[in-house]
Amino acid sequence: MSPTVIITQPVATGTGESAAVWDPRDHIPDEVNELLNLKQPNYMLAFMNVVHQLKIQKRTGWLDYGMTECESIADHMYRMSILSMLITNPKVNRDKCVRIALVHDMAEALVGDITPVNPIGKDEKHRRELETMKYVCKEIVEPMSPEGAKEILEDFISYDTIGSLEARYVKDIDKYELLVQCFEYEKMHKGKLNFQEFFIARELIQTEEVSKWADDLITLRKQFFDSLPKI
């Protein structure tokens, strides 16, 4: 899913000229602007405010289901980072996986959690997210930490392009964490909610290790629904 996000700043979602000229500078919170416009800009607090948007924005797919009490973007990324620490493949740099997991959705702080059904389209989504990360890294992070800015942007691009084995694992973990969250919400609602449509994500998981995690979950989910009273 990119399971719709409550966005704190207006984001154009239409097609045509308005979508083509979307610029991250038009969507940064007022507090960030104020911090950057100080005589001595406070880049740390400005960046923390950007990251804060990830804590308060809900994931879009759940809101589409009318679930106002649901996970935030940051919730999703945090659990992905923990999952990344559990990879056992010795060929994988787990530290790099954790870094990628922690930044892969960072652009959504300003862009919002855009789902595949959003009319702006995949290419425009990617453009907005890349422009956002370039802006955040260059204008906010780099003045206080050039190496941090470089690493964050490189890890984001690696995920977006699946440019490494670690990025492939994190892509798979992204899908697996979604399935875990689906199952948790289904159990929480005693099976009255069914997110079967999201389980198509299993087909996108490619690594053997994460595939096993997903298949074990799917087996338990089937047992759960089979155990429910038949009406």
VMD Tcl script that draws the C-alpha trace (Angstrom):
set ca {
  {0.00 0.00 0.00}
  {1.42 3.10 0.06}
  {-1.27 1.78 2.47}
  {-4.29 8.28 2.44}
  {-2.24 10.55 4.50}
  {-3.48 13.45 6.59}
  {-1.12 16.07 5.23}
  {-0.25 19.12 7.24}
  {0.64 21.16 4.17}
  {-1.42 21.42 0.93}
  {-0.25 19.08 -1.78}
  {-1.47 19.32 -5.36}
  {-2.92 15.99 -6.45}
  {-4.33 16.77 -9.85}
  {-2.83 16.23 -13.26}
  {-1.64 18.82 -15.75}
  {0.27 22.00 -15.12}
  {-0.35 22.21 -11.36}
  {1.18 18.78 -10.84}
  {4.13 19.50 -13.15}
  {5.24 22.58 -11.21}
  {5.00 21.03 -7.73}
  {7.97 22.27 -5.69}
  {8.91 21.12 -2.15}
  {9.64 24.73 -1.15}
  {5.93 25.47 -1.44}
  {5.06 22.74 1.08}
  {7.50 23.11 3.95}
  {5.87 23.91 7.32}
  {5.89 27.55 8.42}
  {8.02 26.67 11.43}
  {10.72 25.29 9.15}
  {10.73 28.48 7.09}
  {11.01 30.55 10.26}
  {13.97 28.51 11.51}
  {15.75 28.71 8.16}
  {15.19 32.47 7.89}
  {16.78 33.27 11.24}
  {19.95 35.41 11.16}
  {21.69 32.24 12.26}
  {19.51 29.44 10.81}
  {18.78 26.53 13.15}
  {19.16 23.68 10.68}
  {18.86 20.96 13.31}
  {15.45 22.09 14.55}
  {14.30 22.69 10.98}
  {15.22 19.13 10.03}
  {13.61 17.73 13.17}
  {10.40 19.54 12.24}
  {10.47 17.93 8.79}
  {10.95 14.52 10.40}
  {8.12 15.35 12.83}
  {5.71 15.42 9.89}
  {6.35 11.70 9.47}
  {5.16 11.10 13.05}
  {1.84 12.91 12.60}
  {0.86 11.85 9.09}
  {-1.27 8.70 8.88}
  {-0.71 6.13 6.17}
  {-3.08 6.69 3.27}
  {-4.44 3.22 2.68}
  {-5.79 2.90 6.21}
  {-7.51 6.29 6.01}
  {-9.12 5.15 2.77}
  {-10.71 2.40 4.86}
  {-12.01 4.96 7.35}
  {-9.45 3.98 9.99}
  {-8.57 7.26 11.68}
  {-6.74 5.43 14.48}
  {-3.94 3.90 12.48}
  {-0.19 3.89 12.03}
  {1.82 6.90 10.95}
  {4.49 6.95 8.26}
  {7.13 6.98 11.01}
  {5.54 3.95 12.69}
  {5.92 2.01 9.45}
  {9.53 3.06 8.91}
  {10.53 2.33 12.50}
  {9.30 -1.25 12.38}
  {10.97 -1.73 9.00}
  {14.27 -0.64 10.55}
  {13.86 -3.19 13.34}
  {13.05 -5.92 10.80}
  {16.19 -4.95 8.89}
  {18.25 -5.81 11.97}
  {16.92 -9.38 11.84}
  {18.20 -10.28 8.36}
  {20.42 -13.37 8.55}
  {21.88 -13.40 5.03}
  {25.64 -12.86 5.61}
  {25.95 -11.11 2.24}
  {23.69 -8.29 3.41}
  {24.96 -5.19 5.20}
  {22.26 -4.91 7.87}
  {23.41 -1.46 8.99}
  {22.87 -0.16 5.46}
  {19.43 -1.81 5.42}
  {18.51 0.01 8.64}
  {19.63 3.34 7.16}
  {17.64 2.76 3.97}
  {14.55 1.76 5.95}
  {14.78 4.91 8.04}
  {14.92 7.28 5.05}
  {13.03 5.48 2.28}
  {9.74 7.33 2.94}
  {11.26 10.56 4.30}
  {10.07 12.57 1.28}
  {6.49 11.85 2.34}
  {6.98 14.42 5.11}
  {6.35 17.07 2.45}
  {4.90 15.09 -0.47}
  {2.40 13.02 1.49}
  {1.80 9.27 1.22}
  {0.75 8.99 -2.43}
  {-0.94 5.70 -3.29}
  {-1.00 4.05 -6.74}
  {-4.62 5.19 -7.26}
  {-3.63 8.86 -6.94}
  {-4.13 10.58 -10.33}
  {-0.73 12.30 -10.36}
  {0.87 9.11 -11.64}
  {3.99 7.15 -10.77}
  {6.50 9.32 -12.64}
  {5.28 12.56 -11.03}
  {5.27 10.87 -7.63}
  {8.90 9.88 -8.07}
  {9.83 13.36 -9.32}
  {8.25 15.04 -6.30}
  {9.91 12.68 -3.87}
  {13.37 13.03 -5.43}
  {13.09 16.82 -5.59}
  {12.02 16.85 -1.96}
  {14.97 14.76 -0.83}
  {17.40 16.87 -2.85}
  {15.97 20.01 -1.27}
  {15.97 18.66 2.30}
  {19.48 17.24 2.04}
  {21.03 20.22 0.24}
  {19.27 23.12 1.97}
  {18.67 21.78 5.49}
  {20.95 18.85 6.30}
  {24.13 19.70 4.39}
  {24.87 22.99 6.22}
  {25.18 21.09 9.51}
  {26.31 17.66 8.26}
  {27.62 17.32 4.69}
  {28.36 13.61 5.19}
  {24.90 12.99 6.66}
  {23.24 14.77 3.74}
  {25.22 12.69 1.24}
  {24.40 9.43 3.00}
  {20.68 10.16 3.38}
  {20.29 11.07 -0.29}
  {22.34 8.10 -1.48}
  {20.33 5.68 0.66}
  {17.05 7.18 -0.56}
  {18.09 6.87 -4.21}
  {19.38 3.33 -3.63}
  {15.94 2.31 -2.36}
  {14.10 4.13 -5.15}
  {16.20 2.48 -7.87}
  {16.78 -0.83 -6.03}
  {20.43 -0.07 -6.55}
  {21.85 -2.62 -4.11}
  {21.15 -5.98 -2.48}
  {20.29 -4.09 0.69}
  {17.73 -1.99 -1.16}
  {16.16 -5.16 -2.53}
  {15.80 -6.52 0.99}
  {14.28 -3.28 2.27}
  {11.82 -3.23 -0.65}
  {10.73 -6.70 0.42}
  {10.59 -5.73 4.08}
  {8.38 -2.77 3.13}
  {5.86 -5.21 1.66}
  {6.19 -7.66 4.54}
  {5.62 -4.97 7.18}
  {2.46 -3.96 5.33}
  {1.19 -7.54 5.48}
  {1.99 -7.73 9.20}
  {0.04 -4.53 9.79}
  {-2.90 -5.83 7.73}
  {-3.07 -8.97 9.83}
  {-2.80 -7.03 13.08}
  {-5.70 -4.78 12.13}
  {-7.75 -7.78 10.96}
  {-7.26 -9.48 14.33}
  {-7.93 -6.25 16.20}
  {-11.30 -5.99 14.45}
  {-12.12 -9.69 14.99}
  {-12.04 -10.44 11.27}
  {-14.70 -7.84 10.42}
  {-12.07 -6.08 8.33}
  {-10.40 -8.02 5.55}
  {-7.41 -6.58 3.71}
  {-7.05 -9.40 1.21}
  {-6.51 -6.92 -1.64}
  {-3.25 -5.81 -0.02}
  {-1.88 -9.34 0.02}
  {-1.05 -9.05 -3.67}
  {2.09 -7.46 -2.21}
  {3.34 -11.01 -1.51}
  {3.91 -11.44 -5.25}
  {6.39 -8.54 -5.18}
  {8.64 -10.03 -2.49}
  {11.70 -11.60 -4.13}
  {14.27 -12.51 -1.49}
  {14.08 -16.01 -0.07}
  {14.34 -14.93 3.55}
  {11.57 -12.33 3.50}
  {9.44 -14.63 1.34}
  {9.49 -17.18 4.15}
  {8.47 -14.54 6.70}
  {5.55 -13.60 4.47}
  {4.46 -17.17 3.79}
  {4.51 -18.02 7.50}
  {2.33 -14.98 8.18}
  {-0.10 -15.92 5.43}
  {-0.45 -19.41 6.89}
  {-1.30 -17.99 10.33}
  {-3.73 -15.52 8.76}
  {-5.58 -18.32 6.98}
  {-5.83 -20.25 10.24}
  {-7.22 -17.13 11.93}
  {-9.98 -16.59 9.37}
  {-10.78 -20.32 9.26}
  {-11.27 -20.25 13.06}
  {-13.89 -17.49 12.97}
  {-17.53 -18.49 13.50}
  {-19.28 -19.14 10.21}
  {-22.38 -17.04 9.66}
}
mol new
graphics top color blue
foreach p $ca { graphics top sphere $p radius 0.5 }
foreach p [lrange $ca 0 end-1] q [lrange $ca 1 end] { graphics top cylinder $p $q radius 0.2 }
display resetview
